[in-house]
């Protein structure tokens, strides 16, 4: 959508997919638009999110959950 200057995605876990499951979508968005990602992520996902290469900008507004809490 050309009229949008930025895309915001909210991680809604456990109601929606994990950040790790959405990484390819995030990469595709970042090829064209700045991206804001908010919500809970695991430590391992944070590391992968920090490696994303934004074309126009990336804002991470996250709550980090320790990986060892993933299956409690």
CNS distance restraints for C-alpha pairs under 8 A (distance, minus, plus):
assign (resid   5 and name CA) (resid  33 and name CA) 6.67 0.50 0.50
assign (resid   5 and name CA) (resid  34 and name CA) 7.23 0.50 0.50
assign (resid   6 and name CA) (resid  33 and name CA) 5.61 0.50 0.50
assign (resid   6 and name CA) (resid  34 and name CA) 4.94 0.50 0.50
assign (resid   6 and name CA) (resid  35 and name CA) 5.79 0.50 0.50
assign (resid   6 and name CA) (resid  36 and name CA) 7.52 0.50 0.50
assign (resid   7 and name CA) (resid  29 and name CA) 7.71 0.50 0.50
assign (resid   7 and name CA) (resid  33 and name CA) 6.82 0.50 0.50
assign (resid   7 and name CA) (resid  34 and name CA) 6.42 0.50 0.50
assign (resid   7 and name CA) (resid  35 and name CA) 4.96 0.50 0.50
assign (resid   7 and name CA) (resid  36 and name CA) 6.24 0.50 0.50
assign (resid   8 and name CA) (resid  35 and name CA) 5.75 0.50 0.50
assign (resid   8 and name CA) (resid  36 and name CA) 4.49 0.50 0.50
assign (resid   8 and name CA) (resid  37 and name CA) 5.90 0.50 0.50
assign (resid   8 and name CA) (resid  38 and name CA) 7.79 0.50 0.50
assign (resid   9 and name CA) (resid  35 and name CA) 7.57 0.50 0.50
assign (resid   9 and name CA) (resid  36 and name CA) 6.16 0.50 0.50
assign (resid   9 and name CA) (resid  37 and name CA) 4.95 0.50 0.50
assign (resid   9 and name CA) (resid  38 and name CA) 6.43 0.50 0.50
assign (resid  10 and name CA) (resid  37 and name CA) 5.83 0.50 0.50
assign (resid  10 and name CA) (resid  38 and name CA) 4.80 0.50 0.50
assign (resid  10 and name CA) (resid  39 and name CA) 5.59 0.50 0.50
assign (resid  11 and name CA) (resid  16 and name CA) 6.97 0.50 0.50
assign (resid  11 and name CA) (resid  17 and name CA) 7.25 0.50 0.50
assign (resid  11 and name CA) (resid  18 and name CA) 6.84 0.50 0.50
assign (resid  11 and name CA) (resid  19 and name CA) 6.62 0.50 0.50
assign (resid  11 and name CA) (resid  37 and name CA) 7.30 0.50 0.50
assign (resid  11 and name CA) (resid  38 and name CA) 6.04 0.50 0.50
assign (resid  11 and name CA) (resid  39 and name CA) 4.70 0.50 0.50
assign (resid  11 and name CA) (resid  40 and name CA) 6.37 0.50 0.50
assign (resid  11 and name CA) (resid  41 and name CA) 7.76 0.50 0.50
assign (resid  12 and name CA) (resid  16 and name CA) 5.07 0.50 0.50
assign (resid  12 and name CA) (resid  17 and name CA) 7.17 0.50 0.50
assign (resid  12 and name CA) (resid  18 and name CA) 7.85 0.50 0.50
assign (resid  12 and name CA) (resid  39 and name CA) 6.59 0.50 0.50
assign (resid  12 and name CA) (resid  40 and name CA) 7.51 0.50 0.50
assign (resid  13 and name CA) (resid  17 and name CA) 6.35 0.50 0.50
assign (resid  13 and name CA) (resid  18 and name CA) 6.22 0.50 0.50
assign (resid  13 and name CA) (resid  40 and name CA) 6.99 0.50 0.50
assign (resid  14 and name CA) (resid  18 and name CA) 7.79 0.50 0.50
assign (resid  17 and name CA) (resid  21 and name CA) 6.01 0.50 0.50
assign (resid  17 and name CA) (resid  22 and name CA) 6.91 0.50 0.50
assign (resid  18 and name CA) (resid  22 and name CA) 6.69 0.50 0.50
assign (resid  18 and name CA) (resid  41 and name CA) 7.33 0.50 0.50
assign (resid  19 and name CA) (resid  23 and name CA) 6.23 0.50 0.50
assign (resid  19 and name CA) (resid  41 and name CA) 6.47 0.50 0.50
assign (resid  19 and name CA) (resid  45 and name CA) 6.45 0.50 0.50
assign (resid  20 and name CA) (resid  45 and name CA) 5.87 0.50 0.50
assign (resid  20 and name CA) (resid  48 and name CA) 7.97 0.50 0.50
assign (resid  22 and name CA) (resid  26 and name CA) 6.31 0.50 0.50
assign (resid  23 and name CA) (resid  27 and name CA) 6.28 0.50 0.50
assign (resid  23 and name CA) (resid  49 and name CA) 7.73 0.50 0.50
assign (resid  24 and name CA) (resid  28 and name CA) 6.33 0.50 0.50
assign (resid  25 and name CA) (resid  29 and name CA) 6.25 0.50 0.50
assign (resid  26 and name CA) (resid  30 and name CA) 6.14 0.50 0.50
assign (resid  26 and name CA) (resid  35 and name CA) 7.75 0.50 0.50
assign (resid  27 and name CA) (resid  31 and name CA) 6.42 0.50 0.50
assign (resid  27 and name CA) (resid  52 and name CA) 6.97 0.50 0.50
assign (resid  27 and name CA) (resid  53 and name CA) 7.69 0.50 0.50
assign (resid  27 and name CA) (resid  54 and name CA) 7.93 0.50 0.50
assign (resid  28 and name CA) (resid  32 and name CA) 7.33 0.50 0.50
assign (resid  29 and name CA) (resid  33 and name CA) 5.83 0.50 0.50
assign (resid  29 and name CA) (resid  34 and name CA) 7.56 0.50 0.50
assign (resid  29 and name CA) (resid  35 and name CA) 7.09 0.50 0.50
assign (resid  30 and name CA) (resid  34 and name CA) 5.85 0.50 0.50
assign (resid  30 and name CA) (resid  35 and name CA) 6.33 0.50 0.50
assign (resid  30 and name CA) (resid  53 and name CA) 7.35 0.50 0.50
assign (resid  30 and name CA) (resid  54 and name CA) 5.09 0.50 0.50
assign (resid  30 and name CA) (resid  55 and name CA) 5.79 0.50 0.50
assign (resid  30 and name CA) (resid  56 and name CA) 7.21 0.50 0.50
assign (resid  30 and name CA) (resid  57 and name CA) 7.78 0.50 0.50
assign (resid  30 and name CA) (resid  58 and name CA) 7.91 0.50 0.50
assign (resid  31 and name CA) (resid  54 and name CA) 6.90 0.50 0.50
assign (resid  31 and name CA) (resid  55 and name CA) 5.70 0.50 0.50
assign (resid  32 and name CA) (resid  55 and name CA) 6.80 0.50 0.50
assign (resid  32 and name CA) (resid  56 and name CA) 7.64 0.50 0.50
assign (resid  33 and name CA) (resid  55 and name CA) 7.01 0.50 0.50
assign (resid  33 and name CA) (resid  56 and name CA) 6.04 0.50 0.50
assign (resid  33 and name CA) (resid  57 and name CA) 7.61 0.50 0.50
assign (resid  34 and name CA) (resid  54 and name CA) 6.80 0.50 0.50
assign (resid  34 and name CA) (resid  55 and name CA) 6.96 0.50 0.50
assign (resid  34 and name CA) (resid  56 and name CA) 4.83 0.50 0.50
assign (resid  34 and name CA) (resid  57 and name CA) 4.46 0.50 0.50
assign (resid  34 and name CA) (resid  58 and name CA) 5.68 0.50 0.50
assign (resid  35 and name CA) (resid  54 and name CA) 7.88 0.50 0.50
assign (resid  35 and name CA) (resid  57 and name CA) 6.39 0.50 0.50
assign (resid  35 and name CA) (resid  58 and name CA) 4.98 0.50 0.50
assign (resid  35 and name CA) (resid  59 and name CA) 6.34 0.50 0.50
assign (resid  36 and name CA) (resid  58 and name CA) 5.88 0.50 0.50
assign (resid  36 and name CA) (resid  59 and name CA) 4.63 0.50 0.50
assign (resid  36 and name CA) (resid  60 and name CA) 5.99 0.50 0.50
assign (resid  36 and name CA) (resid  61 and name CA) 7.43 0.50 0.50
assign (resid  37 and name CA) (resid  58 and name CA) 7.89 0.50 0.50
assign (resid  37 and name CA) (resid  59 and name CA) 6.31 0.50 0.50
assign (resid  37 and name CA) (resid  60 and name CA) 5.08 0.50 0.50
assign (resid  37 and name CA) (resid  61 and name CA) 6.08 0.50 0.50
assign (resid  37 and name CA) (resid  62 and name CA) 7.33 0.50 0.50
assign (resid  38 and name CA) (resid  60 and name CA) 6.08 0.50 0.50
assign (resid  38 and name CA) (resid  61 and name CA) 4.51 0.50 0.50
assign (resid  38 and name CA) (resid  62 and name CA) 5.05 0.50 0.50
assign (resid  38 and name CA) (resid  63 and name CA) 7.92 0.50 0.50
assign (resid  39 and name CA) (resid  61 and name CA) 6.74 0.50 0.50
assign (resid  39 and name CA) (resid  62 and name CA) 4.94 0.50 0.50
assign (resid  39 and name CA) (resid  63 and name CA) 5.89 0.50 0.50
assign (resid  40 and name CA) (resid  62 and name CA) 5.63 0.50 0.50
assign (resid  40 and name CA) (resid  63 and name CA) 4.52 0.50 0.50
assign (resid  40 and name CA) (resid  64 and name CA) 5.82 0.50 0.50
assign (resid  40 and name CA) (resid  65 and name CA) 6.76 0.50 0.50
assign (resid  41 and name CA) (resid  45 and name CA) 6.02 0.50 0.50
assign (resid  41 and name CA) (resid  46 and name CA) 6.43 0.50 0.50
assign (resid  41 and name CA) (resid  62 and name CA) 6.68 0.50 0.50
assign (resid  41 and name CA) (resid  63 and name CA) 6.22 0.50 0.50
assign (resid  41 and name CA) (resid  64 and name CA) 5.16 0.50 0.50
assign (resid  41 and name CA) (resid  65 and name CA) 5.92 0.50 0.50
assign (resid  42 and name CA) (resid  46 and name CA) 6.33 0.50 0.50
assign (resid  42 and name CA) (resid  64 and name CA) 5.59 0.50 0.50
assign (resid  42 and name CA) (resid  65 and name CA) 4.70 0.50 0.50
assign (resid  42 and name CA) (resid  66 and name CA) 5.74 0.50 0.50
assign (resid  42 and name CA) (resid  67 and name CA) 5.42 0.50 0.50
assign (resid  42 and name CA) (resid  70 and name CA) 7.46 0.50 0.50
assign (resid  43 and name CA) (resid  47 and name CA) 6.55 0.50 0.50
assign (resid  43 and name CA) (resid  64 and name CA) 6.00 0.50 0.50
assign (resid  43 and name CA) (resid  65 and name CA) 6.12 0.50 0.50
assign (resid  43 and name CA) (resid  66 and name CA) 5.56 0.50 0.50
assign (resid  43 and name CA) (resid  67 and name CA) 5.73 0.50 0.50
assign (resid  44 and name CA) (resid  48 and name CA) 6.66 0.50 0.50
assign (resid  44 and name CA) (resid  67 and name CA) 6.76 0.50 0.50
assign (resid  45 and name CA) (resid  49 and name CA) 6.11 0.50 0.50
assign (resid  46 and name CA) (resid  50 and name CA) 6.11 0.50 0.50
assign (resid  46 and name CA) (resid  64 and name CA) 7.39 0.50 0.50
assign (resid  47 and name CA) (resid  51 and name CA) 6.61 0.50 0.50
assign (resid  48 and name CA) (resid  52 and name CA) 6.89 0.50 0.50
assign (resid  54 and name CA) (resid  58 and name CA) 5.88 0.50 0.50
assign (resid  65 and name CA) (resid  69 and name CA) 6.91 0.50 0.50
assign (resid  65 and name CA) (resid  70 and name CA) 7.79 0.50 0.50
assign (resid  66 and name CA) (resid  70 and name CA) 7.23 0.50 0.50
